[in-house]
Amino acid sequence: MSLTSSHASSPVDLTITEPTVDQIQELDAKGTRHPKYYFEDGNIVFQVEDTLYNVHRYFFARDSAHFRAILQGAVQRTAAIEPCVLSGVNCADFDEFLAILYPTDFRRPAKKTTAQSI
C-alpha cells in the first residue's frame, strides 16, 4: 500500500506484516503498553521512556516530513519488531499530542490549560 498526500514529497510504503508471538513477547519486554494509546490495530510502535504506544502511522506520515523519514526507516527494518524510540520526549507530552489525534469526545473538546494549548 502506498500513502500519498498533498503535503508529502514522496509516497510512503506502508507494507505491514503480522508479528509472531515471539516478536510480540520481545516487544513487550521493552516496555509497558500504554493503557489508552496501545491499539490492537495500530501499525507503528513508539517507545517513549518505558511506555509503548501502538498507533496508526497514517496520522504521523500524513503531515510531518520528520515522521515520514522515521517511518520509512521503520518499514525497512527486518525480522524482530523494534519500536521507534522517541528520545527527548516524555510520556505526558506525547499523551497530550495523541489526545489531539485521537479525541475521545468530538462534541466537547477536552479542557486544556494555557500551557497545554501552546
C-alpha positions in Angstrom: 0.0 0.0 0.0 1.3 3.5 -0.7 0.3 6.7 1.0 0.3 9.9 -0.8 -0.6 13.4 0.4 -0.6 16.9 -0.9 1.9 17.5 1.9 4.2 14.6 1.2 7.1 14.9 -1.1 7.1 11.2 -1.9 4.8 8.3 -1.2 5.4 6.2 1.9 5.4 2.4 1.5 3.2 1.0 4.3 3.9 -2.7 3.9 2.6 -4.3 7.1 3.3 -7.9 8.3 1.8 -9.6 11.3 4.2 -10.1 14.2 4.9 -13.6 15.5 4.2 -14.5 19.2 8.0 -14.4 19.9 8.2 -10.9 18.4 5.3 -9.7 20.5 6.9 -11.0 23.7 10.2 -9.4 22.7 8.4 -6.1 22.2 6.5 -6.3 25.5 9.8 -6.9 27.3 10.9 -3.4 26.1 8.2 -1.5 28.0 4.7 -1.3 29.3 1.8 -0.9 26.9 0.0 2.4 27.3 -3.5 1.8 28.7 -5.2 4.2 26.2 -2.9 4.5 23.2 -1.8 1.0 22.5 -4.3 0.0 19.8 -4.6 -3.6 18.7 -5.0 -2.5 15.1 -2.1 0.0 15.3 0.7 -0.4 12.8 3.6 1.5 14.4 5.0 1.2 17.9 6.7 4.2 19.5 8.6 3.9 22.7 8.6 7.0 25.0 10.5 6.5 28.2 9.4 2.9 29.2 6.0 3.1 27.6 4.9 1.5 24.3 2.4 3.2 22.1 0.9 1.2 19.2 -0.7 3.8 17.0 -1.6 4.4 13.3 1.3 5.6 11.2 -1.1 7.4 8.8 -1.5 10.3 11.3 2.2 10.7 11.6 3.2 10.3 7.9 0.4 12.5 6.6 1.7 15.9 7.8 5.2 15.5 9.0 8.3 15.1 6.9 10.2 14.3 10.2 7.9 11.4 11.0 7.8 10.2 7.3 11.5 9.8 7.5 11.3 7.9 10.8 8.6 5.7 9.5 10.3 5.0 6.2 13.2 3.6 8.2 10.8 1.6 10.4 9.3 -0.1 7.3 12.7 -1.1 6.1 13.6 -2.9 9.3 13.5 -6.6 9.2 13.0 -9.6 11.5 12.1 -8.6 15.1 9.8 -5.8 15.8 11.6 -2.8 17.1 9.8 0.2 18.5 10.7 3.6 17.2 12.3 5.2 20.2 11.4 8.9 20.7 14.3 10.3 22.7 13.9 13.7 24.4 10.1 13.2 24.7 8.2 12.4 27.9 5.0 10.4 28.2 2.9 13.3 29.4 3.8 15.4 26.4 3.3 12.5 24.0 -0.1 11.7 25.6 -1.2 15.3 25.1 -0.2 15.1 21.4 -2.0 11.8 20.9 -5.1 13.3 22.6 -5.3 15.7 19.6 -5.0 12.9 17.1 -7.4 10.6 19.0 -10.1 12.8 20.6 -12.4 10.9 22.9 -15.5 13.2 22.6 -15.9 15.1 19.3 -18.8 17.1 20.8 -16.8 18.6 23.7 -13.1 19.1 23.3 -11.0 18.4 26.3 -10.4 21.4 28.5 -6.8 22.4 28.4 -4.6 24.7 30.4 -2.9 27.6 28.6 0.4 25.7 28.6 -1.2 22.6 27.1 -2.7 24.6 24.3 0.6 26.2 23.2 
